[in-house]
Amino acid sequence: MRFKNNGIFYCQNIAQFPNIGRSYAKFDPSIRGIPLDSYIIFYRVFEDSVVIV
């Protein structure tokens, strides 16, 4: 349950502050990521939205 709650919190932060995550340009220029426990939430920032990949 803690992982799920933290995941929701992190995703909400990503939506509010899309540049909060680190750039993973070496994999894909449009990918950013933020660590969550031993995982990384990868996402793409668009002009009017953020997509979790």
Secondary structure, 3 states (H helix, E strand, C coil): CHHHHHHHHHHHHHHHCHHHCEECCCCCCCEEEEEECCEEEEEEECCCCEEEC
